Amino acid sequence: MKDWSSVVAVGIALPRVEQGTSYGKPALRFRERTLAATTAPDPGSFVLHVAVEEKDWLLERDPATFWQTDQHRDWPAILVR
């Protein structure tokens, strides 16, 4: 994805995903829960909510794309560049 608008375009094509906000910033929501948001600490990244169990797999497979901060380490989300 080259930018947030690309993420939105893919996300809203999925059933029941809609645009909304998270902590006052643009987000994609599914069943009233945040799926992805622009709340990442780096403006070139976004937060993607995933199961904690999936994070290590993503980090190992593509560390250039997926990353985390200490704040996100035990949280069910990963940062995406």
BAFIGU-817823 format. One record per residue: residue in three letters; chain; y, z negated, x negated of N, C-alpha, C, O, CB in turn. Coordinates in nm, 2 decimals. Atoms other than C-alpha are relative to their C-alpha. Glycine has a CB too. Example, Ala and Ser with C-alpha at 12.3 -4.5 7.8 and 13.67 -1.06 7.14 Angstrom:
BEGIN
+--------+--------+--------+--------+--------+--------+--------+--------+--------+--------+--------+--------+--------+--------+--------+--------+--------+
| residu | chaine |    n.v |    n.w |    n.u |   ca.v |   ca.w |   ca.u |    c.v |    c.w |    c.u |    o.v |    o.w |    o.u |   cb.v |   cb.w |   cb.u |
+--------+--------+--------+--------+--------+--------+--------+--------+--------+--------+--------+--------+--------+--------+--------+--------+--------+
|    ALA |      A |  -0.12 |   0.00 |  -0.09 |  -0.45 |  -0.78 |  -1.23 |   0.12 |   0.00 |  -0.09 |   0.12 |  -0.07 |  -0.19 |   0.00 |  -0.12 |   0.10 |
|    SER |      A |  -0.11 |   0.00 |   0.09 |  -0.11 |  -0.71 |  -1.37 |   0.11 |  -0.08 |   0.08 |   0.22 |  -0.09 |   0.03 |   0.05 |   0.14 |  -0.04 |
+--------+--------+--------+--------+--------+--------+--------+--------+--------+--------+--------+--------+--------+--------+--------+--------+--------+
END
This chain:
BEGIN
+--------+--------+--------+--------+--------+--------+--------+--------+--------+--------+--------+--------+--------+--------+--------+--------+--------+
| residu | chaine |    n.v |    n.w |    n.u |   ca.v |   ca.w |   ca.u |    c.v |    c.w |    c.u |    o.v |    o.w |    o.u |   cb.v |   cb.w |   cb.u |
+--------+--------+--------+--------+--------+--------+--------+--------+--------+--------+--------+--------+--------+--------+--------+--------+--------+
|    MET |      A |  -0.12 |   0.00 |  -0.08 |   0.00 |   0.00 |   0.00 |   0.12 |   0.00 |  -0.09 |   0.13 |  -0.08 |  -0.18 |   0.00 |  -0.12 |   0.10 |
|    LYS |      A |  -0.11 |  -0.01 |   0.09 |   0.33 |   0.10 |  -0.15 |   0.11 |  -0.10 |   0.04 |   0.20 |  -0.14 |  -0.04 |   0.06 |   0.13 |   0.00 |
|    ASP |      A |  -0.10 |   0.10 |  -0.04 |   0.55 |  -0.14 |   0.06 |  -0.04 |  -0.06 |   0.13 |  -0.15 |  -0.03 |   0.19 |   0.14 |   0.07 |   0.02 |
|    TRP |      A |   0.04 |   0.07 |  -0.12 |   0.55 |  -0.37 |   0.36 |  -0.01 |   0.09 |   0.12 |  -0.09 |   0.07 |   0.21 |   0.11 |  -0.11 |   0.03 |
|    SER |      A |   0.01 |  -0.09 |  -0.12 |   0.61 |  -0.09 |   0.61 |  -0.13 |   0.07 |   0.00 |  -0.18 |   0.10 |   0.11 |   0.12 |   0.11 |  -0.01 |
|    SER |      A |   0.14 |  -0.05 |   0.00 |   0.28 |   0.06 |   0.49 |  -0.10 |  -0.10 |   0.05 |  -0.19 |  -0.06 |   0.12 |  -0.03 |   0.05 |  -0.14 |
|    VAL |      A |   0.09 |   0.11 |  -0.04 |   0.11 |  -0.27 |   0.55 |   0.01 |  -0.01 |   0.16 |  -0.10 |  -0.02 |   0.23 |   0.03 |  -0.13 |  -0.06 |
|    VAL |      A |  -0.02 |   0.01 |  -0.14 |   0.26 |  -0.28 |   0.90 |  -0.06 |   0.12 |   0.07 |  -0.13 |   0.10 |   0.17 |   0.15 |   0.00 |   0.03 |
|    ALA |      A |   0.05 |  -0.12 |  -0.06 |   0.16 |   0.08 |   0.98 |  -0.15 |  -0.01 |   0.01 |  -0.21 |   0.02 |   0.12 |   0.03 |   0.12 |  -0.08 |
|    VAL |      A |   0.15 |   0.02 |  -0.01 |  -0.21 |   0.00 |   0.90 |  -0.03 |  -0.11 |   0.09 |  -0.12 |  -0.10 |   0.17 |  -0.05 |  -0.02 |  -0.15 |
|    GLY |      A |   0.03 |   0.12 |  -0.08 |  -0.20 |  -0.34 |   1.06 |   0.01 |   0.02 |   0.15 |  -0.08 |  -0.02 |   0.22 |   0.09 |  -0.11 |  -0.04 |
|    ILE |      A |  -0.02 |  -0.02 |  -0.15 |  -0.06 |  -0.24 |   1.40 |  -0.09 |   0.10 |   0.06 |  -0.10 |   0.11 |   0.18 |   0.15 |   0.03 |   0.03 |
|    ALA |      A |   0.10 |  -0.09 |  -0.05 |  -0.32 |   0.03 |   1.42 |  -0.12 |  -0.07 |   0.05 |  -0.21 |  -0.01 |   0.12 |  -0.03 |   0.11 |  -0.10 |
|    LEU |      A |   0.12 |   0.08 |  -0.04 |  -0.58 |  -0.24 |   1.46 |   0.02 |  -0.06 |   0.14 |   0.13 |  -0.10 |   0.17 |  -0.03 |  -0.11 |  -0.10 |
|    PRO |      A |  -0.01 |   0.05 |  -0.13 |  -0.65 |  -0.37 |   1.81 |   0.06 |  -0.14 |   0.00 |   0.02 |  -0.23 |  -0.08 |  -0.14 |   0.00 |   0.07 |
|    ARG |      A |  -0.06 |   0.13 |  -0.02 |  -0.44 |  -0.67 |   1.92 |   0.08 |  -0.06 |  -0.12 |   0.13 |  -0.17 |  -0.11 |  -0.11 |  -0.10 |   0.03 |
|    VAL |      A |  -0.09 |   0.04 |   0.11 |  -0.24 |  -0.69 |   1.59 |   0.14 |   0.04 |   0.04 |   0.16 |   0.16 |   0.09 |  -0.04 |   0.06 |  -0.14 |
|    GLU |      A |  -0.13 |  -0.03 |  -0.03 |   0.13 |  -0.71 |   1.65 |   0.10 |  -0.06 |  -0.10 |   0.06 |  -0.14 |  -0.18 |   0.04 |  -0.06 |   0.14 |
|    GLN |      A |  -0.10 |   0.05 |   0.09 |   0.45 |  -0.76 |   1.46 |   0.06 |  -0.13 |   0.05 |   0.08 |  -0.15 |   0.17 |   0.11 |   0.10 |  -0.02 |
|    GLY |      A |  -0.06 |   0.13 |  -0.04 |   0.60 |  -1.11 |   1.46 |   0.07 |  -0.06 |  -0.12 |   0.11 |   0.01 |  -0.21 |  -0.10 |  -0.10 |   0.06 |
|    THR |      A |  -0.06 |   0.07 |   0.11 |   0.73 |  -1.37 |   1.22 |  -0.09 |  -0.12 |  -0.05 |  -0.17 |  -0.17 |   0.03 |   0.14 |  -0.05 |   0.03 |
|    SER |      A |   0.06 |   0.12 |   0.06 |   0.60 |  -1.65 |   0.99 |   0.10 |  -0.06 |  -0.08 |   0.15 |   0.00 |  -0.18 |  -0.13 |   0.04 |  -0.08 |
|    TYR |      A |  -0.11 |   0.07 |   0.08 |   0.85 |  -1.90 |   0.86 |   0.12 |   0.08 |   0.00 |   0.20 |   0.08 |  -0.10 |  -0.05 |  -0.04 |  -0.14 |
|    GLY |      A |  -0.12 |  -0.08 |  -0.01 |   1.12 |  -1.67 |   0.98 |   0.00 |   0.13 |  -0.07 |   0.11 |   0.20 |  -0.07 |   0.11 |  -0.08 |  -0.05 |
|    LYS |      A |   0.01 |  -0.13 |   0.08 |   1.00 |  -1.37 |   0.78 |  -0.10 |   0.09 |   0.08 |  -0.19 |   0.05 |   0.15 |  -0.04 |  -0.02 |  -0.14 |
|    PRO |      A |   0.09 |  -0.10 |  -0.06 |   0.83 |  -1.05 |   0.90 |  -0.15 |  -0.03 |  -0.03 |  -0.19 |  -0.06 |  -0.14 |   0.03 |   0.14 |  -0.04 |
|    ALA |      A |   0.14 |   0.03 |   0.01 |   0.46 |  -1.09 |   0.97 |  -0.08 |   0.09 |   0.09 |  -0.02 |   0.14 |   0.19 |  -0.03 |  -0.15 |   0.02 |
|    LEU |      A |   0.09 |  -0.06 |  -0.10 |   0.16 |  -0.93 |   1.14 |  -0.08 |  -0.12 |   0.05 |  -0.13 |  -0.21 |  -0.02 |  -0.10 |   0.11 |  -0.07 |
|    ARG |      A |   0.07 |   0.11 |  -0.06 |  -0.01 |  -1.15 |   1.39 |  -0.12 |   0.05 |   0.09 |  -0.11 |   0.16 |   0.14 |   0.10 |  -0.08 |   0.09 |
|    PHE |      A |   0.12 |  -0.03 |  -0.08 |  -0.35 |  -1.15 |   1.56 |  -0.04 |  -0.12 |   0.08 |  -0.06 |  -0.23 |   0.02 |  -0.12 |   0.05 |  -0.09 |
|    ARG |      A |   0.04 |   0.11 |  -0.09 |  -0.43 |  -1.37 |   1.86 |   0.09 |  -0.12 |  -0.03 |   0.05 |  -0.23 |  -0.04 |  -0.14 |  -0.04 |  -0.02 |
|    GLU |      A |  -0.11 |   0.10 |   0.02 |  -0.10 |  -1.56 |   1.79 |  -0.01 |  -0.08 |  -0.13 |   0.05 |  -0.18 |  -0.15 |  -0.01 |  -0.10 |   0.11 |
|    ARG |      A |   0.01 |   0.06 |   0.14 |  -0.20 |  -1.64 |   1.43 |   0.04 |   0.10 |  -0.10 |   0.03 |   0.22 |  -0.08 |  -0.15 |  -0.05 |  -0.03 |
|    THR |      A |  -0.05 |  -0.09 |   0.11 |  -0.06 |  -1.50 |   1.11 |  -0.12 |   0.07 |  -0.07 |  -0.21 |   0.00 |  -0.11 |   0.09 |  -0.07 |  -0.10 |
|    LEU |      A |   0.10 |  -0.08 |   0.07 |  -0.27 |  -1.22 |   0.96 |   0.05 |   0.03 |  -0.14 |  -0.02 |   0.02 |  -0.24 |  -0.04 |   0.12 |   0.07 |
|    ALA |      A |  -0.06 |  -0.04 |   0.12 |  -0.03 |  -1.11 |   0.69 |   0.15 |  -0.03 |   0.01 |   0.20 |  -0.02 |   0.12 |  -0.02 |   0.15 |  -0.05 |
|    ALA |      A |  -0.14 |   0.03 |  -0.01 |   0.33 |  -1.20 |   0.60 |   0.08 |   0.02 |  -0.13 |   0.01 |   0.03 |  -0.23 |   0.02 |  -0.15 |   0.04 |
|    THR |      A |  -0.09 |  -0.02 |   0.11 |   0.62 |  -1.14 |   0.37 |   0.05 |  -0.13 |  -0.06 |   0.16 |  -0.13 |  -0.12 |   0.12 |   0.09 |   0.04 |
|    THR |      A |  -0.04 |   0.14 |   0.05 |   0.63 |  -1.51 |   0.27 |  -0.04 |  -0.02 |  -0.14 |  -0.04 |  -0.14 |  -0.19 |  -0.05 |  -0.10 |   0.09 |
|    ALA |      A |   0.05 |   0.02 |   0.14 |   0.49 |  -1.45 |  -0.08 |   0.12 |  -0.04 |  -0.09 |   0.23 |   0.00 |  -0.06 |  -0.07 |   0.13 |  -0.05 |
|    PRO |      A |  -0.11 |   0.04 |   0.09 |   0.69 |  -1.60 |  -0.37 |   0.06 |   0.12 |  -0.08 |   0.17 |   0.10 |  -0.14 |  -0.05 |  -0.10 |  -0.10 |
|    ASP |      A |  -0.05 |  -0.12 |   0.07 |   0.73 |  -1.25 |  -0.53 |   0.03 |   0.10 |   0.10 |  -0.05 |   0.14 |   0.19 |  -0.11 |   0.05 |  -0.10 |
|    PRO |      A |  -0.04 |  -0.10 |  -0.10 |   0.92 |  -0.99 |  -0.33 |  -0.08 |   0.13 |   0.00 |  -0.08 |   0.20 |   0.10 |   0.14 |   0.04 |  -0.02 |
|    GLY |      A |   0.09 |  -0.12 |   0.01 |   0.67 |  -0.72 |  -0.44 |  -0.14 |  -0.03 |   0.05 |  -0.23 |   0.05 |   0.04 |  -0.01 |   0.05 |  -0.13 |
|    SER |      A |   0.13 |   0.04 |  -0.05 |   0.38 |  -0.91 |  -0.28 |   0.01 |  -0.04 |   0.15 |   0.12 |  -0.07 |   0.20 |  -0.06 |  -0.11 |  -0.08 |
|    PHE |      A |   0.00 |   0.06 |  -0.13 |   0.27 |  -1.03 |   0.06 |  -0.12 |  -0.09 |   0.01 |  -0.21 |  -0.09 |  -0.07 |  -0.01 |   0.11 |   0.11 |
|    VAL |      A |   0.11 |   0.09 |  -0.02 |   0.04 |  -1.30 |   0.19 |  -0.10 |   0.06 |   0.10 |  -0.06 |   0.10 |   0.21 |   0.05 |  -0.14 |   0.05 |
|    LEU |      A |   0.10 |  -0.05 |  -0.08 |  -0.29 |  -1.20 |   0.34 |  -0.10 |  -0.12 |   0.03 |  -0.15 |  -0.18 |  -0.06 |  -0.08 |   0.12 |  -0.06 |
|    HIS |      A |   0.09 |   0.11 |  -0.03 |  -0.49 |  -1.46 |   0.53 |  -0.14 |   0.04 |   0.00 |  -0.18 |   0.14 |   0.06 |   0.04 |  -0.06 |   0.14 |
|    VAL |      A |   0.15 |  -0.03 |   0.02 |  -0.86 |  -1.46 |   0.43 |  -0.07 |  -0.14 |   0.00 |  -0.01 |  -0.24 |  -0.02 |  -0.02 |   0.08 |  -0.12 |
|    ALA |      A |   0.08 |   0.12 |   0.02 |  -1.14 |  -1.71 |   0.43 |   0.01 |  -0.05 |  -0.14 |   0.00 |   0.03 |  -0.24 |  -0.15 |   0.02 |   0.05 |
|    VAL |      A |   0.00 |   0.06 |   0.14 |  -1.13 |  -1.95 |   0.13 |  -0.11 |   0.05 |  -0.08 |  -0.10 |   0.07 |  -0.20 |   0.00 |  -0.15 |   0.01 |
|    GLU |      A |   0.12 |  -0.04 |   0.07 |  -1.48 |  -1.84 |   0.05 |   0.01 |   0.14 |  -0.06 |  -0.06 |   0.18 |  -0.15 |  -0.12 |  -0.01 |   0.09 |
|    GLU |      A |  -0.02 |  -0.14 |   0.05 |  -1.36 |  -1.48 |   0.00 |   0.10 |   0.02 |  -0.11 |   0.10 |   0.12 |  -0.18 |   0.04 |   0.09 |   0.12 |
|    LYS |      A |  -0.10 |  -0.01 |   0.09 |  -1.08 |  -1.55 |  -0.23 |  -0.05 |   0.03 |  -0.15 |   0.00 |   0.11 |  -0.21 |   0.09 |  -0.12 |   0.00 |
|    ASP |      A |   0.05 |  -0.02 |   0.14 |  -1.28 |  -1.58 |  -0.56 |  -0.05 |   0.14 |  -0.02 |  -0.03 |   0.20 |  -0.12 |  -0.11 |  -0.10 |  -0.03 |
|    TRP |      A |   0.06 |  -0.14 |   0.01 |  -1.46 |  -1.25 |  -0.48 |   0.12 |   0.10 |  -0.02 |   0.11 |   0.18 |  -0.11 |  -0.08 |   0.03 |   0.12 |
|    LEU |      A |  -0.12 |  -0.09 |   0.01 |  -1.12 |  -1.07 |  -0.43 |   0.07 |  -0.01 |  -0.14 |   0.10 |   0.09 |  -0.20 |   0.10 |  -0.03 |   0.11 |
|    LEU |      A |  -0.06 |   0.02 |   0.13 |  -0.97 |  -1.23 |  -0.74 |  -0.08 |   0.06 |  -0.12 |  -0.02 |   0.11 |  -0.21 |   0.03 |  -0.15 |  -0.02 |
|    GLU |      A |   0.09 |  -0.06 |   0.11 |  -1.27 |  -1.13 |  -0.96 |   0.00 |   0.15 |   0.01 |   0.00 |   0.21 |  -0.10 |  -0.14 |  -0.06 |   0.02 |
|    ARG |      A |   0.02 |  -0.15 |  -0.02 |  -1.29 |  -0.77 |  -0.82 |   0.13 |   0.07 |  -0.04 |   0.12 |   0.18 |  -0.10 |  -0.04 |   0.03 |   0.14 |
|    ASP |      A |  -0.13 |  -0.07 |   0.02 |  -0.92 |  -0.68 |  -0.85 |   0.11 |  -0.09 |  -0.03 |   0.20 |  -0.11 |   0.05 |   0.03 |   0.09 |   0.12 |
|    PRO |      A |  -0.10 |   0.09 |   0.03 |  -0.70 |  -0.93 |  -1.03 |   0.14 |   0.06 |  -0.02 |   0.24 |  -0.01 |  -0.01 |  -0.03 |  -0.07 |  -0.13 |
|    ALA |      A |  -0.12 |  -0.07 |   0.01 |  -0.43 |  -0.67 |  -1.07 |   0.07 |   0.01 |   0.14 |   0.19 |   0.02 |   0.15 |  -0.01 |   0.14 |  -0.06 |
|    THR |      A |  -0.05 |  -0.01 |  -0.13 |  -0.39 |  -0.66 |  -0.69 |   0.01 |  -0.14 |   0.07 |   0.11 |  -0.17 |   0.13 |  -0.09 |   0.09 |   0.09 |
|    PHE |      A |   0.00 |   0.13 |  -0.07 |  -0.49 |  -1.01 |  -0.57 |   0.03 |  -0.11 |  -0.10 |  -0.02 |  -0.11 |  -0.21 |  -0.14 |  -0.02 |   0.06 |
|    TRP |      A |  -0.04 |   0.12 |   0.08 |  -0.34 |  -1.33 |  -0.71 |   0.03 |  -0.12 |   0.08 |   0.04 |  -0.11 |   0.21 |   0.12 |   0.04 |  -0.09 |
|    GLN |      A |  -0.04 |   0.12 |  -0.07 |  -0.25 |  -1.68 |  -0.62 |   0.08 |  -0.09 |  -0.08 |   0.08 |  -0.08 |  -0.21 |  -0.13 |  -0.07 |   0.05 |
|    THR |      A |  -0.07 |   0.11 |   0.07 |  -0.03 |  -1.97 |  -0.71 |  -0.07 |  -0.13 |   0.03 |  -0.16 |  -0.13 |   0.11 |   0.15 |  -0.01 |   0.05 |
|    ASP |      A |   0.07 |   0.13 |  -0.02 |  -0.13 |  -2.33 |  -0.73 |   0.02 |  -0.04 |   0.15 |  -0.07 |  -0.10 |   0.21 |   0.06 |  -0.11 |  -0.09 |
|    GLN |      A |  -0.03 |   0.03 |  -0.14 |   0.03 |  -2.37 |  -0.38 |  -0.10 |   0.06 |   0.09 |  -0.14 |   0.00 |   0.19 |   0.14 |   0.04 |   0.04 |
|    HIS |      A |   0.09 |  -0.08 |  -0.09 |  -0.21 |  -2.11 |  -0.23 |  -0.15 |  -0.02 |  -0.04 |  -0.23 |   0.03 |   0.03 |   0.03 |   0.14 |  -0.01 |
|    ARG |      A |   0.14 |   0.01 |   0.05 |  -0.52 |  -2.22 |  -0.43 |  -0.10 |  -0.05 |   0.11 |  -0.21 |   0.01 |   0.12 |   0.00 |  -0.09 |  -0.11 |
|    ASP |      A |   0.10 |   0.05 |  -0.10 |  -0.69 |  -2.42 |  -0.15 |   0.04 |   0.04 |   0.15 |  -0.01 |  -0.02 |   0.24 |   0.00 |  -0.16 |  -0.01 |
|    TRP |      A |  -0.05 |  -0.04 |  -0.13 |  -0.52 |  -2.24 |   0.14 |  -0.08 |   0.13 |   0.04 |  -0.11 |   0.21 |  -0.05 |   0.15 |   0.03 |  -0.01 |
|    PRO |      A |   0.08 |  -0.12 |  -0.04 |  -0.70 |  -1.97 |   0.34 |   0.09 |   0.13 |   0.00 |   0.10 |   0.20 |   0.10 |  -0.06 |  -0.02 |   0.14 |
|    ALA |      A |  -0.08 |  -0.12 |   0.02 |  -0.48 |  -1.69 |   0.21 |   0.01 |   0.04 |  -0.14 |  -0.01 |  -0.04 |  -0.23 |   0.15 |  -0.02 |   0.06 |
|    ILE |      A |  -0.01 |  -0.05 |   0.14 |  -0.43 |  -1.48 |  -0.10 |   0.12 |   0.09 |   0.00 |   0.17 |   0.15 |   0.10 |  -0.13 |   0.09 |  -0.04 |
|    LEU |      A |  -0.12 |  -0.08 |   0.02 |  -0.13 |  -1.30 |  -0.24 |  -0.05 |   0.14 |  -0.05 |  -0.14 |   0.16 |  -0.13 |   0.09 |  -0.06 |  -0.11 |
|    VAL |      A |   0.03 |  -0.14 |   0.02 |  -0.14 |  -0.92 |  -0.26 |   0.12 |   0.07 |  -0.06 |   0.23 |   0.07 |   0.00 |  -0.05 |   0.07 |   0.13 |
|    ARG |      A |  -0.11 |  -0.07 |   0.06 |   0.07 |  -0.71 |  -0.50 |   0.00 |   0.14 |   0.06 |   0.09 |   0.22 |   0.02 |  -0.02 |   0.01 |  -0.15 |
+--------+--------+--------+--------+--------+--------+--------+--------+--------+--------+--------+--------+--------+--------+--------+--------+--------+
END
